[in-house]
């Protein structure tokens, strides 16, 4: 298996466990980083399986993932070096 396929297998196991015993929320930090476009699509399908039961919080740089979520919250730095929060509701 490739690195992305191994990662997707681990993700599927986590999500399967959540389907059996839902958690209030799941926090994934760049979990989609090793995934190619095809496996990212599979990952997003898995996330949609649990979004009725759990809130899913994703930290990602993957544009495909960003296009499929309900809302985005971005943190950016301005010229003075302070952080600015940008929020977009995509529903």
Secondary structure by P-SEA (a helix, b strand, c coil): ccaaaaaaaaaaaaaaaaaaccccccccccccccccaaaaaaaaaaaaaccccbbbbbbcccaaaaacccbbbbbbcccccbbbbbbbbcc
